[in-house]
Amino acid sequence: MHDILDAGLTASGSIVFGAIAWAVRGHFVSDGMPAGMRVLSALSLAAFVAYLHQLWALDQPWWAHLTGFALQAAGLALFLWAIRASREQRLALAFDDGEPLFLLRQGPYRYIRHPFYASYLVFWSGCSVATLSPACTGFLIVLGGIYTAAALGEERRFGRGPLRDAYGTYARSAGLFWPKPRGA
């Protein structure tokens, strides 16, 4: 049973990681690859390799496997929803310093200002829980810090540009990575 669960998590993790890797080249647009995005890509690959190693090297209880799978599936669902909402207005890569030219408010953007980063956090949380590995948890923390830095950089660019007022209004209703409680 353990091998079946490991194989299932290998497949689900590979599907999500593959979708994210595809988006870097096939969905997001930028003039070249920003240095921060190169670092993020390298760390993400290292985190995925560590996840696969820890998944097969360690024995995890069934509930960790199932919870990890559920989180990976939730991360993929949010990721695909964000792809659908942003496919008409292609977004720049993380750490691209270009000025934002539009503001998305449909799909998950109605609730979360950075649903792609949120989806990655949910996915890596699933990897951490599935393995119960300190190494995977460490990667989650490091990648979470990088996603936060990227998101805050984007927030600053919105705050300096022509969409400043509209973005300020939007930011009061949508959370950074998680939806704001109603009435907050």
C-alpha positions in Angstrom: 0.0 0.0 0.0 2.9 2.4 0.9 4.4 2.0 -2.6 1.0 2.7 -4.3 0.6 5.9 -2.3 4.2 6.9 -3.1 3.5 6.3 -6.8 0.3 8.3 -6.7 2.0 11.2 -5.0 4.9 11.0 -7.5 2.4 11.2 -10.3 0.3 14.0 -8.8 3.4 16.0 -7.8 4.9 15.6 -11.3 1.7 16.8 -12.9 1.5 19.9 -10.8 5.3 20.6 -11.1 5.0 20.1 -14.9 2.1 22.5 -15.1 4.0 25.1 -13.2 7.1 24.6 -15.4 5.0 24.9 -18.5 3.5 28.2 -17.3 6.9 29.7 -17.0 7.5 29.3 -20.7 3.9 29.0 -22.1 1.7 31.3 -20.1 3.8 34.1 -18.6 5.6 36.7 -20.8 8.7 38.7 -20.1 11.6 40.1 -22.0 14.1 37.4 -20.9 14.3 35.6 -17.6 14.7 37.9 -14.6 17.5 36.9 -12.3 15.1 36.3 -9.4 13.1 34.0 -11.5 16.2 32.0 -12.4 16.9 31.5 -8.7 13.3 30.6 -8.0 13.3 28.1 -10.9 16.5 26.4 -9.6 15.3 26.2 -6.0 11.9 24.9 -7.2 13.7 22.1 -9.1 15.8 21.3 -6.1 12.7 21.2 -3.9 10.9 18.9 -6.3 13.9 16.5 -6.4 14.1 16.6 -2.6 10.3 15.9 -2.4 10.6 12.8 -4.6 13.6 11.5 -2.7 12.0 12.1 0.7 8.7 10.6 -0.5 10.4 7.3 -1.4 13.1 7.3 1.3 10.9 7.9 4.3 7.9 6.0 5.6 4.9 8.3 6.1 1.5 7.4 7.6 -1.4 7.1 5.2 -3.0 10.3 6.5 0.1 12.3 5.5 -0.1 10.8 2.0 -3.8 11.6 1.6 -3.5 15.1 3.1 -0.5 15.8 0.9 -2.4 14.6 -2.2 -5.4 16.8 -1.3 -3.2 19.9 -0.9 -1.5 19.2 -4.2 -4.9 18.8 -5.9 -6.1 22.1 -4.3 -2.9 23.9 -5.5 -3.5 22.6 -9.0 -7.1 23.6 -9.0 -6.2 27.2 -7.9 -3.4 27.3 -10.4 -5.7 26.3 -13.3 -8.3 28.8 -12.2 -5.7 31.5 -12.2 -4.5 30.4 -15.7 -8.0 30.6 -17.0 -8.6 34.0 -15.5 -5.4 35.5 -16.8 -5.0 33.9 -20.3 -6.4 36.9 -22.1 -4.1 39.3 -20.3 -0.8 37.4 -20.0 1.1 38.2 -16.8 4.9 38.9 -16.5 7.2 36.4 -14.8 8.1 36.8 -11.2 10.7 39.5 -10.6 10.0 41.2 -13.9 10.4 44.9 -13.2 8.0 46.1 -15.9 5.2 48.5 -15.0 1.8 46.7 -14.6 -0.5 47.7 -17.4 -3.7 46.1 -16.3 -5.5 44.8 -13.2 -7.2 41.4 -13.0 -10.3 41.1 -10.8 -12.0 38.0 -12.2 -11.7 34.4 -11.2 -9.5 33.8 -8.1 -8.3 37.5 -8.4 -11.7 38.5 -6.9 -10.5 37.1 -3.6 -6.7 36.8 -3.8 -4.2 39.3 -5.3 -1.6 36.7 -6.1 -3.4 33.4 -6.7 -0.4 31.9 -8.6 1.9 32.3 -5.6 -0.9 31.0 -3.4 -1.3 27.9 -5.5 2.5 27.3 -5.3 2.4 27.6 -1.5 -0.5 25.1 -1.3 1.3 22.7 -3.6 4.6 22.9 -1.7 2.6 22.5 1.6 1.2 19.3 0.2 4.7 18.1 -0.6 5.8 18.9 2.9 2.9 17.2 4.6 3.1 14.2 2.3 6.7 13.5 3.2 6.7 14.9 6.8 10.2 15.9 5.9 12.2 18.7 7.5 14.0 19.2 4.1 10.7 19.7 2.3 9.4 22.0 5.0 12.6 24.0 4.7 12.1 24.4 1.0 8.5 25.4 1.6 9.7 28.2 4.0 12.4 29.4 1.6 10.1 29.3 -1.4 7.4 31.0 0.6 9.8 33.8 1.4 10.7 34.2 -2.3 7.0 34.3 -3.3 6.4 36.9 -0.7 9.3 39.0 -1.9 8.0 38.7 -5.5 4.5 39.6 -4.5 5.5 42.6 -2.5 7.7 43.8 -5.4 4.6 43.6 -7.6 2.6 45.5 -5.0 5.2 48.3 -5.0 5.1 48.5 -8.8 1.3 48.9 -8.7 1.7 51.5 -6.0 3.9 53.7 -8.2 2.1 53.3 -11.5 -1.0 54.7 -13.1 -3.1 51.9 -11.6 -2.2 53.0 -8.0 -5.7 54.1 -6.9 -7.5 51.2 -8.5 -5.0 48.8 -7.0 -5.4 50.4 -3.6 -9.1 49.9 -3.7 -8.7 46.3 -4.9 -6.1 45.5 -2.2 -8.7 46.4 0.5 -11.1 43.7 -0.8 -8.7 40.9 -1.8 -6.1 39.2 0.4 -2.4 38.9 -0.6 -2.3 35.1 -0.7 -5.5 34.1 1.1 -9.0 35.5 0.9 -9.9 38.2 3.4 -12.6 37.5 5.9 -15.9 39.1 4.9 -16.2 42.5 6.5 -12.5 42.8 7.1 
